[in-house]
Amino acid sequence: MTIRNVTLIGTGIMGAPMARNIARAGFNVTVWNRTRAKAEALADVATVADDPRESVHNADAVITMVDNSPVVTEIYFGQNGVVEAAPAGVLFVDMSSIQPAVARDHAAAIAEAGRRHMDAPVSGGEKGATEATLAIMAGGSPEDFEDTRALFSAMGRATHVGVHGAGQVAKLANQVIVAVTIGAVSEAMLLAQEGGCDPAALREALMGGFATSRILELHGERMIERNFIPGGPLALQLKDIENALEVARQAGLRLPLTEQTRDAFHALAGDMRMSRHDHSAYLLWLEAINDGKRLGTKETQEPARD
């Protein structure tokens, strides 16, 4: 099946640049968003639909990029559900991050309705969405994955990781690494400063060695600049960690580092009311439990001696 007409539902931090890149690649794009103004900002490259059902009437593929499982379920099957409004055989591609079990339930219900489904969550944040360098983890049939190759290529690099739900499991594995690494980078930065290092110089020194990572590169810079405007909101990171731990529980696994990182993010989102900050704001929790020691506010000097 050749995909030419693409509907993208959810034009937020990630969805908007994704829609632009899909249009740039030559696809005919229609967009819908609950807050219409966010969709209207794409009127130069896409058709802006008045409601979700209207948005899918001529679609070959329907991408959802929204916050969580209940929102995806409502969009698919709720009062204004798009599954029954879409043409037979249309391919639904959920690029949101949701529970694997819910993705499998969606796939089964959509197949029963005579449509197709893939779960294809992404990693790379706002920067990856803008630069079309997202890592896309796709679960579903190999045939449907082949049909989406050109569409995925407009947004980044896609890998078929397994059956329905496998994309979501892969994304949770990704988020475990991201969350724990954000914690490790925060701790290393604060440790280095209090031991006499310039944190910015430390980051530069570590880049290219075994400790290098995209987290050190991008979020390390955010921490040094104290820029916590969300590229990846902390609340969504916490949701993903909770989902990962639920999958682990069902598999009979304990993930101690992930559990400890989850507790830190809980404190940030709840007690410190920072759920809409970028997830690199883990640093703020670390500073709070260390008597307010603050990255970037201490001059480089010899550490105190016993």
Stockholm file with secondary structure:
# STOCKHOLM 1.0

chainA/1-306         MTIRNVTLIGTGIMGAPMARNIARAGFNVTVWNRTRAKAEALADVATVADDPRESVHNADAVITMVDNSPVVTEIYFGQNGVVEAAPAGVLFVDMSSIQPAVARDHAAAIAEAGRRHMDAPVSGGEKGATEATLAIMAGGSPEDFEDTRALFSAMGRATHVGVHGAGQVAKLANQVIVAVTIGAVSEAMLLAQEGGCDPAALREALMGGFATSRILELHGERMIERNFIPGGPLALQLKDIENALEVARQAGLRLPLTEQTRDAFHALAGDMRMSRHDHSAYLLWLEAINDGKRLGTKETQEPARD
#=GR chainA/1-306 SS CCCCEEEEECCSTTHHHHHHHHHHTTCEEEEECSSHHHHHTTTTTSEECSSHHHHTTTCSEEEECCSSHHHHHHHHHSTTCSTTTSCTTCEEEECSCCCHHHHHHHHHHHHHTTCEEEECCEESHHHHHHHTCEEEEEESCHHHHHHTHHHHHTTEEEEEEESTTHHHHHHHHHHHHHHHHHHHHHHHHHHHHHTTCCHHHHHHHHTTSTTCCHIIIIIHHHHHHTCCSCSSBHHHHHHHHHHHHHHHHHTTCCCHHHHHHHHHHHHHHTTSCCTTSBGGGHHHHHHHHTTTCCTTCSCCCCCCCC
#=GC SS_cons         CCCCEEEEECCSTTHHHHHHHHHHTTCEEEEECSSHHHHHTTTTTSEECSSHHHHTTTCSEEEECCSSHHHHHHHHHSTTCSTTTSCTTCEEEECSCCCHHHHHHHHHHHHHTTCEEEECCEESHHHHHHHTCEEEEEESCHHHHHHTHHHHHTTEEEEEEESTTHHHHHHHHHHHHHHHHHHHHHHHHHHHHHTTCCHHHHHHHHTTSTTCCHIIIIIHHHHHHTCCSCSSBHHHHHHHHHHHHHHHHHTTCCCHHHHHHHHHHHHHHTTSCCTTSBGGGHHHHHHHHTTTCCTTCSCCCCCCCC
//
